[in-house]
Amino acid sequence: MFLVDTSVWIDYFNQTHTSAIAKFEDLLTQGYPFGITGVIYQEILQGAGSPAGFTRLQTYLGTQRFYYPRDPISTYSAAALLYNQCRRASITIRSSIDCLIAQVA
């Protein structure tokens, strides 16, 4: 199973051709299972350009498989630790949400 991140969905909906999109389209063609997390769903909806676009995205993405943390407390703790370790190693994480998505994956 695959977790498809926000940036891939954005490029896919914008019909931007990247290597990630080629891999995603291969997943679709081959019928491999894939899904999203709740925060990926939220991130994509936040970027909707109009109320109609929001509704379209909400309807489509609402039909996707959702992956959830098996143990929310340990998942959030591990995500925070990942963020902290990266920061101490002078690695800038764009968003703490990215660490949470990584932990769910």
N, C-alpha and C positions, 0 to 999 in steps of 0.2 A: 504494500500500500504506500501511497505517496501523499505528502502534505504539500499543497500548492500555495506558495506564499503570495502576498499582496502584489508585489512588483510583477510577478508573472501574470496574474489576473489583469492588472492594468494594461500591460503590453498586449495581452491577448484581446481584450476588449477594444483597444485602440488600433488593432491590426498592425502592431509593430513587429517586424520580423527580427528575432534574436535567436541565439542558440537555445536559450531557455524555452522560447515559444516552440521551436522545432521539437524539443524533447516533450513538451506538454502535448503538442498535437500528436506525437507518436503514442503517448499514453492514451489519448482519446481513441486513436485508431485501433490500438491493440486491446482496448477494453480493460486496461489495468485499473484497479481501484484507487481512487484518490479522494481527498477531502480537504477541508479547511478547519480552522479553529474559530471560536467566537470572535476573537480579536481581529482575525483576518477579515471576517465578515464585516465587523464594525469599521475597520480601516477603509475597505472598499466602498461601503455605503457613505462614509464621510466625504469621499471624493466625488460623489455624484454631482453632475453639472446642472441638474434641474430636478424639480419634483417628479416629473415623469421618468427621468433617468433613475432617480432613487427608487421609484416603485418597480421599474424593470429589473434593476439589480437585486432588490429585495426579493422579488418573486423568483428570479433565476437562482440566486445563491441560496435561497431558503430550501431549495430542493436538493442541495448537495449534502454529501456525508460530512458530519461534523466530528472532529476529534476533540476529546476533552482530557484534561489531566486525570490520570488514574487516582492519584493522591494529591489533591489540590495544595495542601499545606507544604508537603515536601517539594512539589513542583515549583511553587512560588519561591520557596527558600532557595532551591537550587538555581533558579533564574536570577535571583538577587546575588547569589554567590558568583555566578558566571559574570554578571555585570561588574561586580566588585573586583574580581580577579583580572578582568580585561582592563579596567581602569588603572589598577595598580601596575599593570604591565605596559602602561601608556598606549593602550589600544582604545580608541574612541568608538563606543557603540552608539549608533544613531538614536536608538530608542530602547528603553528598558523592555518595551513590548517585544522587541526582536529576541531578547533573551528568553522571554516566556514562550514565544513560538518555538524557539530552538529546544527548550525543555520538553514541550509537548511532543515535538518530533522525536 
